[in-house]
Amino acid sequence: MRRHRRVKILATLGPSSQEPEVLEKLFEAGADIFRINMSHSSHDGMRERIAAIRAIERKHGRPIGILADLQGPKLRIGQFSDGPHELQTGARFQLDSSEEPGDATRVQLPHPEILQALEAGHTVLVDDGKVRLRVLEASPDKAVTEVVVGGMVSNRKGVSLPDTDIPVSAMTDKDRSDLDAALNAGVDWVAVSFVQRPEDIAAVKKIAAGRALVLAKIEKPQAIQRLAEIVEISDALMVARGDLGVEMPVEKVPPLQKRITRMARRMGKPVVIATQMLESMINSPVPTRAEVSDVATAVYEGADAVMLSAESAAGQYPVEAVATMNRIAIEVETDEVYRTIINSQRTPPESTGADAIAVAAREVAETLSLNAICAWTASGSTVMRVARERPQPPILALTPNINTARRITIVWGVHAIVTKDASDIDDMAVRAAKFSNREEFSKPGGRIIIIAGLPFGTPGATNVMRIAFTGAET
């Protein structure tokens, strides 16, 4: 099941992909890691999906990553009397704490923390921005707004607040329950929605306590303001373009995608590009040309992974969507322009032994046209540093830890093998050569470069580099 591309594919599970046979077809078509959206999954449903994925993993002998995506705070307006109401542009509309059914002049906003945080001049978006309000007056129990963009409003429509820093955690009671269930079920990654500040990630990491890695979804303007801090504390990033495009002008999303992608790579953190990548394939067996170009742009930019949402979760063609994304990625990565773009984004290494070894391994491997970079790793940090270099040869990760192998399925260019740790330097080289041949990264008589840390099994102690002939397979 070796992939002939470096970028990874993350497929969301849902009604269209919940059956084990469809899951297996998604994996065979190219999915490297599966996303379970806790907004639409019960705990029992999550456990069933995880069990099915682990069965596929055992059958194919390949690690598969699982990401649980927490719902995050869902902010909504209250109920209306007599069905939907139309708000006229230029009219006044009040958001308040009264539980009385709303009308064309007011409605309840059942979130006291929002009413307390709103200020004059702030924007309030209703129903994914279809209705836009501007706050004129604000007090702890009501906000008087002007309707800037009118439209129909109805019960429980969502609210977005691009200008308001809400003084609440990104985790709700539901999220805490979902997080505990996901960790106990053995997920590899947890995605945190509507991150505003680094403390939102710290809270989840404290609960996870190393049982899963934590990914920050960048979908709010407040997160952009503290992006470097959030990248620093997170284990990975997701450019969640859907909500980001609601709370910010849509023309700002493409530059932000590039900015986040490059900052994540510079800091050695995996980055996922998500939302509407092949949206038309929900109902069509083929994508639009613009969607193909969108996926290709993310691959050219050096993203670690590209994600399918409704395409694989609820669409009519989930397997075809994964297969299409796989073909696009392979084609882009064989384009000579791709390597030029990837190399131009390379940044100076940090002054650490691990970074120095990673840079040296990439330079030696490319100078000598070696078949692969083989990295012995306990925690995955070694291969993440090598992947940051985006080397020309593939990266073969050898780890004794199945959890590490699953986690690094999201990392660019990494092919993970679970095996017992090396016993000494010679064993390190012999088995790296064996696996390189077996996985068809090299042939007998080829050459590879091997990096590891001594003593073996010590996380973060990368300090050894060795060139080896792959020899005849035994």
LONULO-869414 format. One record per atom (N, C-alpha, C): residue in one letter; x, y negated, z negated. Coordinates in steps of 0.05 Angstrom, whole numbers, plus 5000, padded with zeros to 4 digits. Layout:
BEGIN
AXYZ;...
END
This chain:
BEGIN
M501650245000;M500050005000;M501749755000;R504049765013;R505649525015;R504249315032;R504249065022;R503048845037;R505148725056;H504348655079;H506148535099;H505848235099;R505648125076;R505447825072;R506347765044;R507047515039;R507947425013;R505747304996;V504047145008;V501847024993;V499947244984;K498747204960;K496947414950;K494047324955;I492147524954;I489347474958;I487847544933;L486247354923;L484647384899;L481747394908;A480347614903;A477547654912;A475747654888;T473647484889;T471547474868;T469547694872;L468847824849;L466848044850;L464147934844;G462148074855;G459347984851;G457448194863;P454948124868;P453048314878;P453848464903;S455348324921;S456248454946;S458548634943;S459948624920;S462448784916;S462548924890;Q460248994878;Q460349114852;Q460549424853;E459949544876;E460049834879;E462949924881;P463750144868;P466550234869;P467650274897;E465950374916;E466950424943;E467550164957;V465949954952;V466549694964;V469049574951;L469349604925;L471849504911;L474249634924;E474149884929;E476450024941;E477049914969;K474949864985;K475349755012;K476549475010;L475749314991;L476949054987;L479849074982;F480649264964;F483449304958;F484949394983;E483849584997;E485249685021;E485449475043;A483449285043;A483549075063;A485548855056;G486448845031;G488448645024;G488248504997;A486048554982;A485748414956;A487848514936;D489348334924;D491448404905;D490548374876;I488648194872;I487648134845;I484648074847;F483148164827;F480248114828;F479447924806;R477447754813;R476447554794;R473647634785;I473247634759;I470547684748;I469547414737;N467447304749;N466447044740;N464547084717;M465346994693;M463747044669;M461246874669;S460946694687;S458346544689;S456146734699;H456846944713;H454947124725;H455347414717;S456847464696;S457347744689;S456847794659;S455448004653;S455048094625;S457648234616;H457848284591;H460248424581;H460248714590;D457948834591;D457749114601;D458449124631;G457448924646;G458148914674;G461048874679;M462348704663;M465148654665;M466748914660;R465949054639;R467349304632;R467049514654;E464749524667;E464349714689;E466249644712;R466349384719;R468149294741;R471049364735;I471849314710;I474649364702;I475249664704;A473449834695;A473850124696;A474050214725;A472450104743;A472550174771;A475250084784;I476149844776;I478749754787;I481049924777;R481049994752;R483150164741;R483150444754;A480750544762;A480650804776;A481950784803;I481450554817;I482750514843;I485750484840;E486550354819;E489350314813;E490750584810;R489450764795;R490651034790;R490751194816;K488651174832;K488451324857;K490651244876;H491150984878;H493150884898;H495950844887;G496150864860;G498850834848;G499950554851;R498150354852;R499050084855;R497749914833;P499249734819;P498049564799;P496149364812;I493949304799;I491949114809;I491348924786;G491448664792;G490848464772;G487948404769;I487148334744;I484348264739;I484247994724;L482747804734;L482447544722;L479647504713;A479247434688;A476647354677;A476447054677;D474446944691;D474146654694;D471946564674;L472846414653;L470946314633;L469146104645;Q466646094637;Q464745904649;Q465345614642;G466145564617;G466645284609;G464045144602;P464244894593;P461844744585;P460144674609;K457644754609;K455744684630;K453944454621;L454344224631;L452843984623;L450443954641;R448043924629;R445643914645;R443643714633;I442043594651;I439943424641;I437643604631;G435543474618;G433343634607;G431143694627;Q428743714617;Q426443794633;Q424843544642;F423443574664;F421643364675;F418743454673;S416943264671;S414143324673;S413243324702;D411443504708;D410243504735;D412243544758;G414243714754;G416043784775;G418143574781;P419543594804;P421743414811;P420743124814;H422642934809;H422042654813;H424242534831;E423442334846;E425342194864;E426241934850;L428941904849;L430141664838;L430741474862;Q429741234861;Q430241044882;Q432840884878;T434340854899;T436840704897;T436340414887;G437840334867;G437540064856;G435740064831;A434340274826;A432540284803;A434140334777;R432840284754;R434040354728;R433140634721;F434940784708;F434241054699;F435741094672;Q434241204653;Q435341234626;Q435941524619;L438241564607;L438941824596;L438841794566;D437341964552;D437141924523;D436942194508;S436542174482;S436442404465;S433642514460;S431642374470;S428842454465;S428242724480;E426842904466;E426143154478;E423543144495;E422342914497;E419942874514;E420642934543;P418843074558;P419443124587;P419942864602;G421742874621;G422542634636;G420742564659;D421242334670;D419742234694;D421742084712;A420741904729;A422441754747;A423941534733;T423541494707;T424841274693;T426841374672;R426541624663;R428241724642;R428242034641;V430242144627;V430342434621;V432242474598;Q431842694584;Q433642764562;Q436342854573;L438442764559;L441142874563;L441843014537;P441443274536;P441643424510;P444543474502;H446243274504;H449043304497;H449843044482;P449443034456;P450042794441;P452942704444;E454742894449;E457642814452;E458042654477;I456342694498;I456542534522;I455442254517;L453142234505;L452041974500;L453841804483;Q455341934464;Q457241784448;Q459641694463;A460341844484;A462841784499;A462341604523;L459941574533;L459341414556;L459841114550;E460940974570;E461340684568;E460340544593;A459740294590;A458840134613;A460940154635;G459940204659;G461740234683;G462340524690;H461840704672;H462340984678;H460341094699;T461141284714;T459441414734;T458341674723;V455841734728;V454541984721;V453542114747;L454442354753;L453542494777;L451642714769;V449442734784;V447442934779;V447143124803;D446943384798;D446543574819;D448843564840;D451243614830;D453643624847;D454043364863;G453243134850;G453842884862;G451642784882;K449542944885;K447442854904;K446042604894;V445942564868;V444942314856;V447142194839;R447641934844;R449841794830;R448741564814;L449441564788;L448541354770;L450941194759;R450640934753;R452640774741;R451640674714;V453140714693;V452240634666;V452340324664;L450040204655;L449939924650;L450239854620;E448840014604;E448939984575;E449140254562;A450640284541;A450940534528;A450840504498;S449540694485;S449440704455;S449441004448;P449741064422;P449941354414;P447441514421;D445141394426;D442741554431;D441541504459;K442741324475;K441641294502;K443741144520;A443341184546;A444941034565;A443140944588;V443140684592;V441540564614;V443340554639;T442340664661;T444040674685;T442540544708;E444140484729;E443040394754;E443440624774;V441340674790;V441540884810;V443140784835;V445540874838;V447240784860;V446640944885;V446241204883;V445341374905;V442941524895;G440641474907;G438141604899;G437741874910;G435642004900;G435042274910;G433242414890;M432542664896;M430842824879;M432342934855;V431042934831;V432243054808;V430043244796;S431043464785;S429143664774;S430443794749;N429043974737;N429744094712;N432644214712;R434044144691;R436644274684;R438744254705;K438644034721;K440843994741;K443443924727;G445644004739;G448243954727;G449043664727;V450743594707;V451743324704;V454843334705;S455943154721;S458943124722;S459642834713;L461942814700;L462742554688;L465642494696;P466142384720;P468842344729;P470442134713;D469041954699;D470441734685;D470541784655;T469241984645;T468842014616;T470442244605;D472042174585;D473642384570;D471842494548;I470842734552;I468842844533;I470442964510;P469842874485;P471442974462;P470543244452;V470443444470;V469743714462;V471643904475;S471844144464;S473644344475;S472544444502;A474444544519;A473644664544;A472344934539;M472445034515;M471245294508;M468645264492;T466545384501;T464045394487;T463845644470;D461645674455;D461245924440;D461046164459;K459746124482;K459646344501;K462446414511;D464046214516;D466846264525;D468346424505;R468046354479;R469546504458;R468646794457;S466146844460;S465147114461;S466147264486;D466047124509;D466947244534;D469947294533;L471447114521;L474347144519;L475047384502;D473747414479;D474347654462;D473647914477;A471447914491;A470648154505;A472648214528;A473548004542;A475348044564;A478048144554;L479048034533;L481648114522;L481448404512;N479348474499;N478948744489;N478748944512;A477648854535;A477349024558;A479949054574;G481848884568;G484448914581;G484848754607;V483648524609;V484248354632;V487048254631;D488048174654;D490848084656;D491147784655;W489147644665;W489147354666;W486447244656;V486547014643;V484146874635;V484246594648;A482146514662;A482046244674;A480346064657;V481245824651;V479845634635;V478645414653;S476045384651;S474645194668;S474444914656;F474344714673;F473944434665;F476044344645;V478544414650;V480744324633;V481044024635;Q481243894612;Q481743604612;Q484443534600;R485443704583;R487943634568;R489443894562;P492043864556;P493644114550;P492544264526;E491344124507;E490244254483;E488144464490;D486744424513;D484744614521;D486044884528;I488344874540;I489845124546;I491045244521;A492145074504;A493345164479;A491445324462;A488845234462;A486845374445;A486345654455;V486245684482;V485845954493;V488246134489;K490646014493;K493146174490;K493446274461;K492546114442;K492746194414;K491046434409;I488646444421;I486846674417;I487846914433;A488846864457;A489847084474;A492247214461;A493947054449;A496347154434;A497947354451;G498347294477;G499947454494;G498647694506;R496047754498;R494647974510;R493847934539;A493747684547;A493247604575;A494547334580;L495247284605;L496347024612;L494046834618;V494546574616;V492446374617;V492846184641;L490746164658;L490846004682;L489045754678;A490045524684;A488545274682;A487245204709;K484645174709;K483245084733;K483244774734;I484444664754;I484544374757;I482144284774;E480144174760;E477644094773;E476443834762;K477943694745;K476943444733;K479043224736;P478242984741;P480142764743;P481842734718;Q480742794694;Q482242774669;Q484642954669;A484343194682;A486643374684;A488843264702;I488143124723;I490143004740;I491742804725;Q490542654707;Q491942454692;Q494042574673;R493742824665;R495642954648;R496643214660;L496943204687;L497643444702;L500243574693;A502343414690;A504943534683;A504843684656;E503443564637;E503143704611;E501543964613;I499543964630;I497844194633;I499444414648;V500944334668;V502544534683;V504644654664;E505844494647;E507944584629;E506844804610;I504444764599;I503444954579;I502045194591;S501145174616;S499645384629;S501545604640;D500445844644;D501946054657;D501546054687;A499345924696;A498845894725;A496745674728;L496345594753;L494445374760;L492545464782;M490245354782;M488345384804;M487345114814;V487545064839;V486444824851;V483544884857;A481744814839;A478844884841;A477544654857;R477644674883;R476944444900;R473944384899;G472244574891;G469344514890;G468644294871;D469044334845;D468444124826;D470243884828;L472743934836;L474643704840;L473543514861;G472343634882;G471243474904;G468643334897;V467343424875;V464843294865;V465643054849;E467543084831;E468242874812;E470242664823;M471442724846;M473242534859;M472442504888;P473142284901;P472542254929;P473742494945;V472242604963;V473242844977;V475842804992;E476342555001;E478842505016;E481242524998;K480942514972;K483142544954;K483942834948;V482243014954;V482743294947;V485143414963;P485343384989;P487743495003;P490443394992;P490743134988;P493343054976;P493743174948;L491643194932;L491943304906;L492643604907;Q491543744927;Q492244024931;Q495244054936;K496343884953;K499243894958;K500843814933;R499943614919;R501343524895;R501443744873;I499143864869;I498944074848;I500644314856;T500444394882;T501944624892;T504944584888;R505844344896;R508744294894;R509744264866;M508044144848;M508844124820;M508944394807;A507044564813;A507044834802;A509444994811;R510144974836;R512545114846;R515045004833;R515244744831;R517544624818;R517944714790;M515744764776;M515844854748;M515745154745;G515745294768;G515845584767;G513245714758;K510945594763;K508345704755;K506745784780;P505646014781;P503946094804;P501645904807;V500845864832;V498545684838;V496745814858;V494045794853;V492045914869;V490345684882;I489845714908;I488145524922;I485345654925;A483245514916;A480645634914;A478445454925;T476145584932;T473645454939;T473345404969;Q471345524980;Q470345485008;Q472545535029;M474345725024;M476445775043;M475345905068;L473446095065;L472246215089;L469146215085;E468145985077;E465345955068;E463346065088;S463846015114;S461846105133;S461646415135;M463646555124;M463546845125;M461646965104;I460346795089;I458146885071;I455947005089;N455546875112;N453346965130;N454247035158;S456847005164;S457847055191;S460247245189;P460547435208;P462847615208;P465447485217;V465247235227;V467747095235;V467646815222;P470046705215;P470146435203;P470146225225;T469845975216;T470245745234;T473245705238;R473845565260;R476745505265;R477845325244;A476145145233;A477044965212;A477745125187;E476145325180;E476745485157;E479345645160;V479845745184;V482345885189;V484645695185;S484345455194;S486445255191;S486845185162;D484745175146;D484845115118;D486445335103;V485845585108;V487345805096;V490345785104;A490745745130;A493545725140;A495045505126;T493745275122;T495145045108;T496045125080;A494345265066;A495145355039;A497545545040;V497545725060;V499845905063;V502345755070;Y502145575090;Y504445415098;Y505545255074;E503745165057;E504545005034;E505945165012;G505845435014;G507345604995;G505645674971;A503045664973;A501345754950;A501946044943;D501746114918;D502146384910;D499846564918;A497346454917;A495046614923;A492846434935;V491146554951;V488746424962;V486346584953;M484146454947;M481946584934;M479346574950;L477946794949;L475246814960;L473246804937;S471146644940;S469146624919;S466546764928;A464546614937;A462046734946;A462446924970;E464546874986;E465047035009;E465247335002;S466647394980;S466947674972;S464947754950;A463847554936;A462047614913;A459147654922;A458247484941;A455347494948;A454947484978;G457047484993;G456747465022;G455947735035;Q455247715061;Q454547955076;Q456948105086;Y459247975086;Y461648095099;Y464048075080;P463948195056;P466148155037;P468748285046;V468648525057;V471048665066;V472248515090;E470548425109;E471548275132;E472848015124;A471847885102;A473047635093;A475847685083;V476247895067;V478947955057;V480748025080;A479848195099;A481448275122;A482248035139;T480347845142;T480947605158;T483047435144;M482847395118;M484747245103;M487547375105;N487547645104;N490047795106;N491447745133;R489847755155;R490947715181;R492047425185;I490547235175;I491446955177;I494146925163;A494347035139;A496847005123;A499247135138;I498847365148;I500947505163;I501847345187;E499947235201;E500647085225;E502246835218;V501346685197;V502746445189;V505546505180;E505946715164;E508546775153;E510546875173;T509646955197;T511447035218;T512146805237;D510946565232;D511446325248;D514146205238;E515846145256;E518546035249;E518245765234;V516045615239;V515645365226;V515045405196;Y513845635189;Y513245705162;Y515745695144;R517845825153;R520245845137;R521545565134;T521345395155;T522345125154;T520944965132;I518244985132;I516744835112;I517344935084;I517345195080;I517845315054;I520645225043;N522645235060;N525345165051;N525544875045;S524044705059;S524244415054;S523144335027;Q521544495015;Q520344434989;Q521944524965;R524144654971;R525844764949;R526944544932;T526844584906;T527844374887;T530244484872;P531944314861;P534244404846;P533444574822;P535044774816;P534344954793;P534844814767;E533544914746;E534044814719;E536744934710;S537844804690;S540544894681;S540245114661;T539245344670;T539045584654;T540345814669;G541046024653;G542246254666;G540346394685;A537846414677;A535846544694;A535546404721;D535446134720;D535145984745;D537646014762;A539945994750;A542446024765;A542646294779;I541846504765;I541846774777;I539746794799;A537446674795;A535346684816;A536246544841;V537446314838;V538446164862;V540646314876;A542446424860;A544746574871;A543746814886;A541846954874;A540747204887;A539547134914;R538046914915;R536746834940;R538846754961;E540846604953;E542946514972;E544546754982;V545346934964;V546847174973;V545247344991;A542647394984;A540947565000;A540547455028;E540247195030;E539747075056;E542347055072;T544546995059;T547146975073;T547947245085;L547447465069;L548347725078;L546047885091;S543747755095;S541447885107;S540748155093;L540648135067;L540048375051;L537048445054;N536448705049;N533748805054;N531748715033;A532648685008;A530748614987;A532248504963;I530848354946;I531748264920;I530248444900;C531748614885;C530548794866;C531048674838;A528948624824;A529148494797;A528048674776;W529748754757;W528748904734;W527648694714;T525148734705;T523948534689;T522148664668;A522148554644;A520448654622;A517948484620;S518248214621;S516048034617;S514947924643;G516447934665;G515647814690;G516947544695;S518247434675;S519347164678;S521647164699;T523147384701;T525247394721;T524247374749;V522147534756;V521147524783;V519747254789;M518547134769;M517346874773;M519446664781;R521746684768;R523846494775;R524946544803;V525146804811;V526046874838;V523946774858;A521446824852;A519346744870;A519246444874;R519946294854;R520146004856;R521945914879;E523946084885;E525846024906;E524746084934;R522546234935;R521246314960;R523346434979;P524746654971;P526846764988;P525846895013;Q527646925033;Q526947055058;Q526447355053;P528147495039;P527647785034;P525447825014;P524048045015;P521948104996;P523048144968;I521248114948;I522048144920;I520848404909;L522448584900;L521548834888;L521948814858;A519748814843;A519848794814;A519649074802;L521649144785;L521649404772;L521249354742;T519149464731;T518449404703;T517449654689;P518149684664;P517049904648;P514249844637;N513249604642;N510849514629;N508649484650;I506549654648;I504349634667;I502949364665;N502749254642;N501448994639;N502948774654;T505548784653;T507248594669;T506748634698;A506748884707;A506248944736;A503648834745;R501548854729;R498948754736;R498948444737;R500248324718;R500248024717;R501647904741;I503748024750;I505247904772;I504147964799;T501848104800;T500448134826;T499547864838;I499547654822;I498747394831;I501047234842;V503447334838;V505947174844;V506847224873;W507447004886;W508347004914;W510647214919;G510247384939;G512447544949;G513247784932;V511847834910;V512748044891;V511148304896;H512648514898;H511648794900;H512548934875;A510649004857;A511449114831;A511349414830;I513249534817;I513449824812;I513749864782;V512150054772;V512350124743;V514150364741;T516250334725;T518250554722;T519550514695;K520750724684;K522150704659;K524550514662;D525250384641;D527450184642;D530050314649;A531950164661;A534550264668;A536050334642;S537650544644;S539250634620;S541950514620;D543050454644;D545650324646;D545950194673;I548250074679;I548649924703;I548350104728;D549450344727;D549250524750;D546450614755;D544950674733;D542150754736;D540550524748;M541150284740;M539850044750;M540050034780;A542450084791;A542950064819;A541750294835;V542150534824;V541250774838;V538250784841;R536750714820;R533850724822;R532750494837;A534050264836;A533150034852;A533350104882;A535550234889;A535950324917;A533850534925;K533250714907;K531250924912;K528550804917;F527750624900;F525050504903;F524950324928;S527150194934;S527250014958;S526750184983;N528050414984;N527650595007;N524750715007;R523850804984;R521250934982;R519050744990;E519250484983;E517150294989;E517550165016;E519550255031;E520050165058;E520949875060;F522349785039;F523649525041;F526349545054;S527549785052;S530149835064;S530150125074;K532350185088;K532750455097;K535450555087;P535850805085;P538550905076;P540750785092;G542750675078;G544950535090;G544650235090;G542250135082;G541849855080;G543049735054;R542649485049;R543749355025;R541549185012;I541749184985;I539949034969;I541548884948;I540248684936;I541548554913;I539748604888;I540948654866;I539548734842;I540248534820;I538148434806;I538648264783;I537148384759;A538348344736;A537248454711;A538448304687;G537548384664;G538648264639;G539748484621;L542048424610;L543248604591;L543148464563;P542448624542;P541648904543;P538948944556;F538549174569;F536049234583;F533749214564;G531449114575;G529049094559;G528848844543;T530748654546;T530648404532;T529348194549;P526948094542;P525647894559;P527347634561;G527447524585;G528747264589;G531747264588;A532947504590;A535947524588;A537247594614;T536147484636;T537347544663;T540147434665;N542047624668;N544947544668;N546647714685;V545447894701;V547048084717;V546048074746;M547948074765;M547248084793;M549148284807;R548048454824;R549748654837;R548748714864;I550548744884;I549848824911;I550249124913;A548349264925;A548549554927;A547749654954;F548949874963;F547950024986;F545650204978;T543650224995;T541450394988;T542050684991;G543950755008;G544851035010;G542651215021;A543051475018;A541051665026;A539151715003;E536551735009;E534651764988;E534852044976;T534652064950;T534852324936;T532252374921;
END
